[in-house]
Amino acid sequence: MFSDKDLLNRAFAHIYVEDKVKNNSKTLDILELFQNSTLISINHYKDVFTPGGQNLLLSKHSPSLIIAKKEGRLIYEGAPVCENFGNEHFYYTSLIMNCYYDCEYCYLIGMYPSANIVIFVNIEDIFSELNQLLNEHPVYICISYDTDLLALEGITGFIKEFISYTAKHKNLTVECRTKSANIGIIKKYLDEGLIIPKNFIFAWTFSPAEISTKYEHKTPNFDSRLKAVKTAISLGLSLRLCFDPILKVPNWENLYSEMLNKIFMEIPAQALKDISIGSFRVSKDFLSKMKKKRENSIILNYPYTLENGVYSYGLVENKKLTEFLITQSAKYIDKSKIFTWE
């Protein structure tokens, strides 16, 4: 069911299930996939997910799965450090907490104390909250910020459900961001008759191959992602490419120039809805925790500049980085389709 290295054999050997969702149909479907895993009943997901003293890097090699019910507020206003693509009513939601991939620069390392994956099975409650918002105004919502939904789609089926929901609401735009190469499951849905509307956007994140190999651990490599995007084009999907975060590594100008050239040699610009460009940025609190968990990371130990509670390369360097990629990208795609965060 998994076409790339989204899951390893030792992953999810232990599955924790909240008592309140043990009979949920989605829970039962997930457990059917892991019949050899050890099941453990729990009262609340935080009992397993949040205790201190967890070795995040070690547990990344064999994370446990936690199945739970998401309670309280389910949809949040988009953060200022995220691109809204010109949409006034910008939101995000988290059906899954944590990502199976292990990118060194990912803010999730600072946000969560655990490498375990939490799946919230009550997706219908998110749709109910979305219904209320859509009755008030158009909605642009990102559903894959705090995880990689496509990487785990074979387990959850959340993307399929969101596609079906999106098709019924013309004033809704959904972005699903990913580094996965698991495009085969989307092709399978189409073969089964699922209609994927243009207001459902698949957004693939790319880094130069050298950066991906060094710092984006457990992710599909550059060529695998590129192949997935080419397949997505053949399937007629609405596509966005994201070059974010730009990392100021040695020889970064050549690395990013070569990346763009390789991408647009194989992907026609007219097949893309737009592209997104952004330099590295992370909140003060998150970076401090990230550095403690990855003391030897070259990326995290760069002398970043702190401005308004956010660490980055600083206004001048951010502008230099993004303008370079804008200039290079404009060789291949119209500037009106380039969105940036500096």
Order of alpha helices (4+ residues) and beta strands (2+ residues): beta-alpha-beta-alpha-alpha-beta-beta-beta-beta-beta-alpha-beta-alpha-beta-alpha-alpha-beta-alpha-beta-alpha-beta-alpha-beta-alpha-beta-beta-alpha-beta-beta-alpha-beta
